[in-house]
Amino acid sequence: MYQSEIRDSVIQALLEKAANRNYGNYLSKILLTRVRGLNNQNITFDFPVTAIIGTNGSGKTTIIGSAAIIYKDIQPKKYFARGGNLDLDMSNWEIQYELIDRSKVANDIIKRTANFKRLRWNRNPLDRKVLDFGVSRTVPPIEKNEFNRFANSKVMFQTTNIYPMTQTLGVAISQILGKDVSSFRYIRFNESGDIDFLSGKNQSGQQYSEFHFGAGESSIIRMVSQIEALPDNSLVLIEEIENGLHPIATIKMVEYLIDVAYRKKIQSIFTTHSDYALKPLPNKAIWATIDGKLYQGKLNIHSLRAITGEIDLKLAIFVEDEFAKMWVESMLRYEDGISLDTMEIHPLNGDGNAVNMHKHHMLNPTVKEKFPSICIIDGDSRQVDDPTNSIFRLPGESPENYIYNSVLEKIDEFKIILAAALHKRPDQADQVAKIIADIRLTNRDPHVLFSQVGMKLGLIPEDLVKMAFLAVWNQAFPEERQTLLSGFYDKIPKEG
């Protein structure tokens, strides 16, 4: 299970900082009134590191470009060039902004508009240092024209132009790449601060040039070097953050952006196709663009494909979280004749997300007919269940509380079965029952009930405890299971 190296207190502090607008410069909100395929769509930046996910052509780069062009550092044509009469539809494009610039307005937001009228962009941009990294950053140096001057055996680099990695750079880069780069060097020929060329050393002490770096290795060193050189309150934009990186390095890169947001108040926005890039982020930091609509919350990339109907299955089930997924999955496994491999259950981190994504999925009549969906919300959800529109509700209030209390109610009858499911001997069943009863008396947070049971029983993994309780619930309460499933039984794919 993923465990972030960023403390929860840091995440909460950054959420509060964004909510309280405690920045010198910050992009708080964009309203895409009309840009490409996005019309009247809001995106709020509730966390200083924001991920934009979506399928190809869904508008991720449109959002990055919209964020960029309200600042003087970036010209609109970099993201929104006009191709003559092929782009006549650009007329009347408009983007509205809410921004913070304490050098101009000390105690309030600033509102700005950028629009494309009379064949030109009109804007009143603000001063802010902006760095944007496109996908070309991972093109190997040997394929870039600017490196041709170094591809010569006669080139001699003077020691006066060769610099060691600073400790800050070395630590940050090593954490992302998972290798020691303290012996790496960079070469500069001017005072701009930009790195012209890199050299490294392998474990045997052999030196090699950037021509022999991995593409991801080179891009990370350059990106981190430039980000660390930025003034506080700058903006960083990254397209496809996972380009050239293995999954762990992708996670570490996002953790680095969170760290630099905490240290230097730097705001970052990136696009991604990688679930790994989303792991360190809170729900409010993730936005999905789907068929011209923007949704906030921690979706995963596979769920996106289900929502847009790109997966060849017979049923999608949208639920609130991982525990609801486990519960629904366990109920389906206890029913005979169900074709589990032709359906998928997607936890969407919130009742609103689950309902919204289900409704969006069902808006497309082609997808609805070929690949229908249902939504199952928690018992304590504020959303409205509506069986006629395939929105159902789990019994009880908090799902964890409900399952725990239900099993505890039948513990005398099922304690031996539960002990076996928890990998305990039959003669330990009474001990298991007592621990479960004791924890019920002392617990304050239902979300940690199963974790506490696992700890008391000898460090049993939390997921194993959950599955054990769900197995007993399905055996102890078959009528409840069948009552819930009966609401959508006709939609469940059957075997044969």
FIKOL-518610 format. One record per residue: x, y, z of N, C-alpha, C, CB in turn. Coordinates in pm, whole numbers, plus 50000, padded with zeros to 5 digits. Glycine has a CB too. Layout:
XYZXYZXYZXYZ/...
// end
This chain:
500844988050000500005000050000500875012550000499055000050122/500495022449919501295034749909501245042650038500795043349792/502395047250083502495055750201503315068050163503145048150321/502655079450159503335091750116504385095950218502315102950094/505455101950168506475107550256506145122050293507845106850189/505055127150238504585140450276503625138950394503885147650155/503905145650504503075144350623501675150050599503735151450741/500685144050666499315149050655499215163550700498375140350739/500025167250798499985181050847500405190950738500895182650969/501325186750650501735195350538500595196850438502995189550467/499925185750406498785186250314497715195550369498195172150291/497385194150497496345202550557496755217250561496025197750699/498025219650590498505233550594498395240050456499965234050642/498705232550351498615238050216497165240050172499325228850117/496275231050212494845232950182494325245650249494025220750229/494725247650375494285259550448494895272250388494675258450596/496125271350346496805282850286496085287350160498265279450255/495675277650076494945281049954493565286549987494825268749863/492895280450085491545285050122491575299250178490925275550225/492635302350254492755315550316493445325750225493525314550445/493825321350105494485330050006495735336450064493525340949957/496505328450135497685333450202498915332350112497925325850334/498865339149999499945338949900500205353049849499605329349782/501435355349805501735367849737501175368049597503235370349733/501315356749527500725354749393500105340849389501795356349280/498905339949335498235326949328497095327749227497685322549468/496965317149149495835315849057494755307849129496255308848921/493635314349163492605308149245491525301149165491975318349333/491145307049050489995301548978490065305648831488675306349041/489625296648745489475299748602488055295948561490545292048515/487405304948488486135301748422486405301548272485005312248459/486325289748215486525288148071485175290748003487095273848034/484925303447973483635307147915483445300547780483525322447901/484505301347699484465294447570485895293047519483595302247466/486435281147525487775278347473487785264047420488865280247584/488055262647291488045249447228486745242247265489295240947271/486845230147321485625222647350485075224947489485885208147334/485605234747563485165237447699484335250247703486375238647795/483115249147752482195260547759481605261647899481075259147653/481775273747959481205276548091481605266048195479685277248081/482895263048200483425253348295484365260248394484165241948221/484125257948524484955263548630485995253548677484095268048747/487175258648709488165250648781488745259348892489295245348685/488705254149015489275261349129490555254249173488255262149247/491505262149217492805256649258492855256849411494005264749195/492285246449470492125245549615493345239849684490915237249648/494335236249607495585230749659496685235749565495565214849669/497855239349616498865245549529499505236249427499935251249612/499215223249435499645213849331498385207349275500655202949388/498115209649147496865205049086497155195748970496025217049038/496455184348967496575174748857495345175848768496735160248910/495565175948637494485175748539494545162448466494595187948438/493495154448477493475141548408492365141548304493285130048509/492495132648209491495131548103492045123447988491045145448055/491155118947902491595111447785492225120847684490415103747722/492865115447581493495123747479492465132747411494205114947374/492825145447396491935154847330490805160047416491365148647211/490875157547548489765161547635489875175847686489685152347753/491045182247670491175196247710492165198847821489865201247753/493035189247851494015191247959494975202647927494805178247983/495525202747807496455213347769495745226747757497155209947637/494475226647723493695239047719493685245647856492245236247672/493545237647961493545243148097494925248348134493085232448198/495965240748102497335245448127497585258748056498365234748081/497225259347928497425271647851496635283247906497065269347708/495405280647948494575291248006495195296748133493165285948036/495795287948214496475292448335497685301048302496885280548421/498355297848193499615304548159499425318748107500355296448057/498425320748021498405333047940497935345448014497535331047821/497515343948139497145355948215498375362448278496135352348324/499545356448253500795362148304501695366448188501535351948393/502475376948211503275383148105504345373848049503935395648157/504795364348130505865355448085505485346847965506285346448199/504195344347946503745334947842502865342147740502975323247905/503255341347614502445346947507501325337247469503325350247384/500105342247444498985333347411499255324047293497765341547381/500015328647194500225320447075500995307547106500965328446969/501665307147222502385294947258501425283247278503215297147385/500235286247329499235275747352498045276747259498765276347495/497765288747210496555290747130496885297946999495515298747209/497795291946923498145297746793496955296446698499405290746732/496855305946605495745305746509496265301646372495055319546502/495695291146316496105286046186495265291746073496025271046184/495305304946057494605311345946493115308245945495215307045815/492595305845825491145303545813490725289645862490725305245669/491685281545906491325268645965490835270146109492505259145960/491115281746168490755283946309489815295746326492005286046392/488845296946237487885307946247487065306946375486955308046126/486935294946429486105292946548486725299146673485895278046571/487955304146665488565310446781487905323646818490035312646757/487155329646727486525342446757485595341046877485735347746634/485705350846966484885351447088485255340847194483435349747051/486445335347184486935327347296487135336747415488275319947260/486835331747535486985340247653487315331847776485705348347678/488235337047857488635330647982488605341148092490065324047969/487955337948203487895347048317488705341348433486425349648360/489275350248512490195346048618489885352948751491635349048578/490195345648859490305351548992491725348749040489215345949092/492455359349073493875358049105494225365749231494735362848989/495365362249288495935369749399497235375949353496155360549524/497385388849377498645395849355498725406649461498745402049209/499385403549572499405412549687500165425449659500005405549806/500965425849553501645438349519500675448349457502805435649422/499525443349410498525452149349497315454249439498075446549215/496795443449495495635444149585495975436049710494315438749515/496045442849823496555436449944495585426750008496925446950043/494285429350000493335421650080492195415350002492765430250185/492315414449872491205409049794491745402349668490185420149757/490845395649597491225389449471491205399749358490285377749437/491895396549251491875404549128491145396549022493335408249081/490285403148947489575396448837490145401348705488045399148844/490385392048616490915395148484490175386848379492455392548477/490245391548255489655384348142490645384148027488305390848098/490755372847962491505371847836490525367047730492755362047849/490505373847615489595369347509490245371247372488265377047514/489695364047276490205364747138489125371147052490595350547084/489345383747017488395391246935489165399546833487495400447023/488535401346718489155409046609490535403546574489255423946647/490615390346570491815383146525493025384946616492175387646387/492795388546742493925389746834493485386946977494555403846824/494475383047057494205381047199494225394447271495235371347261/493275396347359493185408247443493275403847589491865416247415/494215409547660494395405547800495105416747875495195392347811/495005416548005495725425848092496535417448189494735435648168/497675412048142498395401848219499085407448343499415394948132/499295398548440499975402048563501435397548557499265395748684/502235403548645503635399448659503715387348752504515411148713/504305376748702504585365048785505525356048707503265357348824/506515350748773507435341748705506725328548677508715339448790/506735324548550506065312248507507065303348434504835315348417/507145290748474507935280748403506985270448346508995274048497/507075267848217506245257248160507115246948091505205263048061/506825234348121507595223048068506695214747978508175214348183/507005214647848506235206747754506755192647743506245213347618/506115184747659506505170647646507855169147577505445162847569/508315179447509509605178547438510785177847533509775190347345/510545180347663511655180147759512325166547768511165184247897/511615155847730512195142347740512765137347608511155132647790/512805145947507513485142047382514975140547413513235152747268/515615129547374517035127447404517895138847349517515114147346/518935142947423519785154047379520335152347237520935155747474/520665140247198521265137947066520305141746954521695123447052/518985142646986517985146046885517625160846888516745137846906/518265168646976517965182946986519075190946920517805187147134/518675200546837519655208446762520605216146853518945218246671/520095220846968520935229147054522105221547116520105235347163/522065208247107523155200247163524185196047057522595187947230/523925199546932524845195546825526265200546849524345200746691/526375212246911527715218146931528555209847029527575232446984/527895201547110528645193347205528975179447150527855191847334/528345175747039528535162246982529775161946894527285157846900/530895164046958532155165146885533275160746978532385179746831/534105151646932535175146447018536225157047049535835134546951/536235168146974537235178546997536795188747102537525185746867/535545187847146535035197447244535735195147378533495196147261/536235205947436536875205447567536125214947661538395209047558/535635209847772534905218147868535885223247974533745210147934/535915236347990536835242548086536295240948228537035257448052/537195238648321536785236648461536055248848517537995233348548/536335260648462535665272748511534185273048477536345285148454/533775264648382532355264048343531635252048403532245263548191/532335243848480531755231648536531485233748685532695219348514/530255230748727529825233348864529285220548928528765244448867/529515218849058528935207349128527465209849161529725204249258/526745199149184525355200349230525345206449370524645186449229/524465215749395524295220649532523635209749615523445233749534/523735210949746523155200649833521635200049815523505203449979/520985211649804519525211849788519115204649661518995226249785/519825207649551519525201049424519805186149432520335207249310/520955182749487521345168649493520355160249571522715167349554/519885165449685518935157949767517605156349695518715164949902/517095167349638515795166849570515825157349451515375180849524/516865158349370516955149949249517165135349286518115154749159/518005132849387518255118949430516985112349482519335118649539/516165119949554514915114349606513965110549494514245124349701/513935118449388513035115549275513545103749194512885127849185/514825103849160515385093649072515765080849145516595099149002/515895081649277516285069749352517735065949331515405058149314/518595075749304520025073149286520805085249333520355069949137/522035082949371522905093649420523425101849303524075087849503/523135114849303523625123549195524605133949248522445130549124/525135131549368526025141449428527305143549346526395137149569/527695133549266528905134949185528605140349044529615121549173/527355143149015526995148848885527445163348878525455147648860/527655168148757528075181948735527215188248627529575182448696/527105201548633526435208548524527345219348468525095214748573/527115222548342528005231648269527215243848225528635224548146/527745255648256527125268248218528145276848146526555275648341/527665283748041528555292647966528155307247980528565288647820/527095310048057526685324048076526125325748216525635328247969/525675337848245525205341048379523695339448394525595355048416/523015334048295521555333048299521065323148404521015329048163/521915313848444521515303548539521035290948473520445308848627/520805291248341520355279248271521495269148258519805282848131/521145256448267522135245848248522295243248099521715232748322/523525243648050523785240847909524005225947883524995248747861/524675219247975525005205147953525245198648089526265203647860/525115185348094525265178048219526295166948204523925172148263/526885163148317527735151148318527425143248445529255154848311/527645130148439527375121648553528505111848576526075114248535/528375104048683529335093348711528565080848750530345097548823/529045069448702528405056948743529045051848872528515046248631/528585040348919529075035149047530555031449043528265023049088/531085029448923532505026148910533375038648902532735017548787/532735050348907533485062848899533755067648758534755061248969/533175060948658533385065148519532475076948485533115053348422/533065087148425532315099148389531655097448251533235111548389/530465103148235529775102748105528965115548087528855090048095/528715118947962528005131347931526505129147926528495137147798/525775140147912524305139647906523795131647787523735153647901/524635129847685524225121647570523915107247613525325121647463/524415103247728524235089547773523325088747896525585083247805/522625099647926521625099648032520345093147980521345114048084/519535088048072518165084748036517395097648013517485076048146/516395097247924515645109447893514955115048018514595106547784/514385106248100513735110748222514725116448321512965099448285/515895110248329516955114748420517375129048387518165105348412/517615131548261518025144848216516945155148244518355144648067/515685151748212514605161548228514365164848375513315156248165/514475155048464514265157648606515325167048661514255144448686/516595164548625517675173248673517445187548627519045168148625/517095189248502516875202748448515635209348511516725202148296/514555201748524513335207448583513555211848727512195197348577/514125203048807514335206348948515295218148961514885194149025/516335218548878517285229748882516575242948855518415227748780/515705243048756514985255448722513945259048828514315254048586/513265248948883512255251848985512905257449111511455239049019/514035251649152514715256549272515235270849254515875247349309/515505274749130515995288249103514885298649098516765288548973/513625294349101512495303549092512345311849219511205295949065/511835324049207511455331549327510205325549390511235346449294/509975328549517508755323949583507525328849507508715328849729/506425321349521505125324849462505095323849309504745338749502/506025316249251506025314349106505005303649067507435310349056/504835301848934503905291948880504675282248790502755298848800/504445269248810505075258748730503985250948659505955249348819/504145248948528503195241548446503925229948379502515250848339/503395217848393504065205948340503065197448263504715197548455/503395194548139502545185648060503045171248075502535189847911/502105162248100502385147948112503585145548204502655141747973/503365147848330504445147648429505175134248432503895150748567/504495123548392505095110148398506015107148283504015099748403/506115116048183506945113448065508385110048103506925125647972/508845098448058510225094348081510505089048220511115105648054/509475088048305509695083848444509035070448473509175094448540/509675062348556509015050148603508015054048712510055039648655/507085045248750506015049048843506475055048975505175037248871/507515049349036507965054649166508535068649149509015045249229/509275070949041509825084349016508695094348992510785084048896/507615089848928506465098748906505875103049040505395091648820/505685093449131505185096749264506115106649333505025084049350/507415103949327508395112449396508425126549337509785106249388/508195127649206508175140849143506995149049195508105139548990/505845142749210504685149949263504915153549410503395141449248/505515144349486505845147649626506825159349632506435135349698/507755159949537508675171249532507915184349509509725169249421/506945184249419506165196449392505395200849517505185194049276/504895191149594504215194649719505205200749817503535182249782/506395194849825507425200049914507835214249876508645190849912/507995216749747508425230049703507285240149718508925229549557/506045235349714504915244249743504955248549889503575237149712/505355239449975505435242350118506625251450150505545229350199/507755248950084508975256550114508995270250047510185248750070/508525270849923508725282949842507425289149790509615279649724/506275283949837504965289149795504795288649643504785303549844/505375278549581505285277149436504045269049400506565270349378/503245274449309502035267749262502375259549137500905277949232/501875247249131502135238549016500825233048962503095227049054/500745231948830499615225548764500215216048661498645236048695/499775203448664500305193948566499205185348508501385185148630/499445180448388498535170648326499155156848340498255174148176/498305146648336498845133048349497865122648297499175130148494/498445111248256497675099148224497995088248325497975094348080/498685091748434499205081748527498495082348662500705083748547/497985070948708497405070248842498455072748950496755056648864/499725069348920500785071349019500965086149053502105065448968/500745094748956500895109048980499825114549073500865116648848/498735107249090497625111849173497755107449318496315106949117/498575097349343498625091149476498955100949589499645080249477/499915110249574500235118949688499235130249711501595124849667/498275132049621497435144049623496115141849697497155148549482/495615152349765494275151549824493215152649714494075162749930/491985149149748490895149249650490745162649579489595145649716/490865173449657490615186749600491675190949500490545196949710/492765183649493493865187249402493715181149264495185183149461/492685173049242492565165549117491315169749042492535150349144/491485172848913490365176348826490405167448703490425191348785/489215162848663489085154748542488295162448438488405141148572/488755161948315488005167848204487455156548119488905177548119/486115156148111485415145048045484345150747953484775135448150/484515148747824483505152847726483055167347746482295143647734/484015176247768483685190447779483235194947916482655193747682/483275186248015482885189648152484065187448246481655181448197/484145195748352485205194448451484625189248582485925207948472/485315179348641484885173448767486055173148863484315159248745/485785176748989486825176649091486735163949175486715189149181/487875158049207487885146249292488855135749242486505140249302/489175126249328490225116449296489675104849215490855111249425/489465107149087489195096348993490505089548959488475101648865/490435077148910491635071348852491475070348701491935057448913/492565067748632492535067948486491635056848432493965066248429/491625045348498490775034348451489305037948465491085021448530/488945044948574487555049248590487165059048481487365055748728/488085067448441487815076848331487405069348205489045085548302/488115058648176487795050948056486425044448067488875040248031/486065040548189484735034648208483655045148189484625028448348/483885057148243482895067848233482645071648088483355080148311/483695071648008483545075647867483205063947777484815082147819/483015052047835482585040547757483665034147674481485044547668/484935035847712486035030447633486385016047670487265039147649/485705010647771486014997047816484914987647769486154996447971/485314976347715484344966847659483834957547769484994958747544/482944962847853482324955047959480804956847954482874959248098/480114949748041478644950048036478004958548145478114936148045/478764961948250478204970148358479314977248434477364961348454/479094990048463479974997648552479175001048677480515010748481/479784999148792479155002748919480015013448985478994990149013/479435025149010480155036149073479765036949220479855049649001/480775036849307480555037549451481435048649509480875023849520/481275051049640481945062449701483425060149731481255066149828/483755048249781485135046149825485515031349818485325051449969/486725028449862487255014749852486455004949938488715014549893/485985009250055485234999950139483894996450075485025005850279/483235006450017481975003649947482224994149831481335016749896/483344995849762483684986649653483834972349706484984991049582/484564970849816484754957549874483424951349915485704958249995/482544959549971481244954650017480404949749900480494965550095/480274958049798479454954349681480064942149611479344966249582/481374942049599482054930749535481804917749611483574933449526/481834918649745481604906549825480174901549809481894909449974/479214910649799477814906549779477654899249646476884918649785/478284904549543478164898349411478804884549408478794907249304/479904882849482480594869849484479754859149553481944871249555/478884863249643478064853449714476794849649638477684858949850/476584855649521475424852049439475874842749327474744864749381/475124832349304475454822749198475064828249061474744809349222/475834824348960475464827248822475774841148773474054824848805/476544848848851476884862548812478224862648740476914872048935/478304869948630479534870748551480374882548599479204872248399/481194880248699481974891048761482994897148667482674885948883/483514889148573484574894348487484054903348375485344882948427/482734905548368482184914548266481664927548327481064907648188/482024930048453481624942648518482794948048598480384940548610/482744960948627483784967248708483144976548809484784974848620/483764977148928483304986149034484344996949051483054978349169/483905009549047484845020849051484595029449174484725029248923/485535029749271485405038849385485835052949342486265034049504/485005062949371485255076349317485465086849425484125080549229/485765082649548486145092049652485135103249673487485098049620/483935099449708482915109249740481575106049678483355122849695/480505108749754479175105549703478815114149582478135107449812/479205127049587478915135749473479595131149347479335149849504/480845126749360481575121749243480895109449184483015118349279/480505100149271479895087749223478605090649147479605078349340/477765099349203476485102549137476735110249008475585110749231/477615120149012477875128248892478435119948779478835139648925/479365111048811479965102948706478965092948647481185095648760/478125087548733477075078448684476135086048590476275072248802/475705097848630474795105648546475455109348414474335118448619/476735113148421477445116748298477545104648206478855122148330/477875093348263477995080948185476695077848112478395069148276/475585079948179474285076248123473715086748028473305073648235/474385098348018473915108647924474095104347779474645121647948/475125096347754475425091947617474565079747585476945088747601/473585081147496472685069847470473395057547415471615074047373/474465059647338475205048247283475895040547394476245053047180/476555047847484477235041647597476215035147691478075052047674/475105042147714474065037247805473525023747761472925047347814/473335022247630472785009747577473814998547578472255011947436/475055001947538476094991847524476724988147658477164996647429/476884998047746477664996447868477005004547980479155001047846/475864999848035475135007448135475895008448267473775001148160/475435017148353476055018548484474985019748591476995030848488/475375016948714474545019948830475425026948932473905006848890/474795033749026475525040649132474985035749266475385056249119/475875032549358475475028249492476145037449592475865013149518/475345045649660475875055249756475815049549897475095068649749/476605055249987476615050750126475295054250195477795056950202/475025047450305473795050150379473705064150433473665040450490/474865070350464474865083850520475085094650415475925085050627/474985091150289475205100850181474115111450179475265093750046/474505123750147473545134650131472905134649993474205148050157/473425126349904472825125149771471495117649781473785117749674/470655119549680469325113349680469375100249602468255122949619/468955089349666468875076849591467625077249502468835064449688/467765071549384466715072249283466765059649198466865085049194/466105048949243466185036149171465765037049025465335025949240/464845046248992464425047348852465565052048763463235057048839/466555059048823467735063348749468975055548793467965078348768/468735043748848469805034348885470755039948990470605030548763/470205047449087471005052249201470435045649327470975068049212/471235037449392470785029549506471585033149630470905014349475/471075028849746471715032449872472035019849953470795041849954/473245019550010473615008750100472845010050231475145008750126/472604999150302471885000150430472745006650538471434986250476/472075011250644472785017250756473225031450728473975008950792/474115036450811474685049750791476135048050745474615058350922/477095049950833478485047350796478655032650760479465051350910/479125029250639479265015150600480135007150695479835014350461/481245013050740482135005850831481415002650963483415014050859/480715012651016479955010451139478904999551122479285023351184/478205000251009477094991050986477584976550979476354994650857/478624974150903479144960450891479694955651025480254959850783/480444964151091481044960451220479954956851321481924971851275/478964965651335477904963451433477054951151399477004975751442/476814949151269476004937651227476714924651262475724938251077/478014923951235478784911851267478864909951418480214912651206/479064920851491479114919951637477794914551693479424933751699/476694918351631475374913651673475254898351664474284920251587/475954892351567475864877751547477174870751585475514874651402/477984877351669479324872451694479324858651761480084882351780/478374855951851478364842951918478134831551820477284842652027/477314834251719476984823951620478104822051518475694827651549/478844832751488479794832151376481254834451418479414842451272/481544834151548482904837651592483964827851542482954838351743/483614815151529484604805451479484894807951331484114790951501/483854811051255484034814051112484854826851096482664815651040/484564836951179485314849451172486774847251211484674860151263/487004839451315488384836551357489164829851245488394827751483/488534820451177489204813551066489514823350953488344802051013/488574832350924488794842250818489914851850854487494849950790/490144853450985491224862251033492524854451057490794869351161/492574842051007493754833551018494074830151164494954840350954/493034828451244493204824351383492644810251403492504834351479/493134803451508492684789851537491264790251597493664782851634/490514779351585489174778951645489184781751795488544765451619/490254777251866490274779452011490564794052047491324770352075/490834802451946491044816751971489794824951940492214821851887/488694818051908487474825051867486934834251977486404815051827/486974829552103486464837952213487324850452231486444829852344/488634848852214489534860452224489224870452113491014855952216/489004865551991488654874251879487354881751909488504866051749/486354874551960485064880851990485204891752096484054870252037/486034889152197486214899052304486914911652251487034893052420/487924909752169488634921252112487684929752029489834916652024/486834923351950485894930651865484904938451950485134920951771/484414932352058483474939252148484164950852219482894929452250/485394948852265486124959452337486384971552246487464954052391/486784968852123487074979952030485804987751999487704974451900/484684980851991483424987851966483134997952076482254977851955/483484994652199483225003552313484125015852313483394995952442/485345014352265486335025252276486515033252148487645019552318/486065028152035486345034751907485565047851892485995025451791/486245058051838485605070951810485455073551660486405082151873/486265066751580486275069151435486015055951362487625075351389/484845054551298484525041851231485485038151120483135042351175/486195047951065487105045050954488345037150999487545058050888/488595036651130489775029151177489385016651256490645038251264/488115012951254487665001051328488464988651289486184998651304/488524985951159489154973551113490674973951131488814971050967/491234985751121492664987251147492984984051292493145001551112/492114988651384492334986051526492214971051558491324993951611/491264964451493491134949951513492404942851466489894944451436/492894946651349494114940651296495294942551388494434946451161/495434954551445496534957251537496434948451661496544972051578/495244947351717495054939551840495274924551818493654941851895/495004919951695495124905651667496504901651615494084901551566/497444910951620498814907451580499204912651444498974892851581/498904925351419499314932151295498754925551169500834932551287/497504921551175496824916151056496494927950965495524908151095/496754926850834496464937950743495004942250749496834934150600/494774955150742493424960650752492484954850647493464975750740/492964953550522492094948450416491664934050444492814949150281/492544926150503492174912350536491064912250641493404904350586/491154921350739490114922250842488784926250779490514932450952/488824936050690487594940350623486954928750546487884952050527/487774921450471487224910350392486644899450482488324904350302/487264897250598486744887350691485364891450743487724885450809/485234904050783483944909050832482874908450722484084923450883/483254912050601482294911750490481854897450458482894918350366/482784888050467482434874050443481414869250545483694865150447/481624872750672480684868750776479344875650757481254871850916/479374888550724478114895850702477284889250592478394910650665/477924885450483477194879050373476584865750414478124876950254/477264858550502476714845850549475624847850655477824837150607/475784858250736474844860550846473574867850802475514868350956/473674875650694472534883950653472234882350504472824898750684/471934870250459471674868150315470434875650266471514853450287/469434877350354468214884350310468504898950280467124883250418/469334905450364469694919450338470444920650206470544925050454/471374911350184472134911650059471204910449939473174900250056/470304901049944469404898849830468434910349811468644885949849/468034916749920467144928449909467834939749835466684933250048/469094942349870469824953049802470054949649655471164955549871/470514937549628470824933649490469574933049403471534920249488/468424930449464467204929149385466844942049312466044924949474/467294953449366466984966149302467604967649165467444977349389/468714960749140469374961949009469794948248954470594971149018/469164937749005469554924248964469424922248813468714913949037/468424928648753468204927048608469334933048526466894933348567/470114942248586471224948648514472544941048530471404962948562/472594931748625473834924448651474054913848543473804917948792/475224913748478475504903548375475514889548437476864906348306/474924880148367474844866448415475744857348331473374861348412/476134846348390476944836448317476074828748218477624826748415/476724824048111476004815648015475254823647910475044806748086/
// end
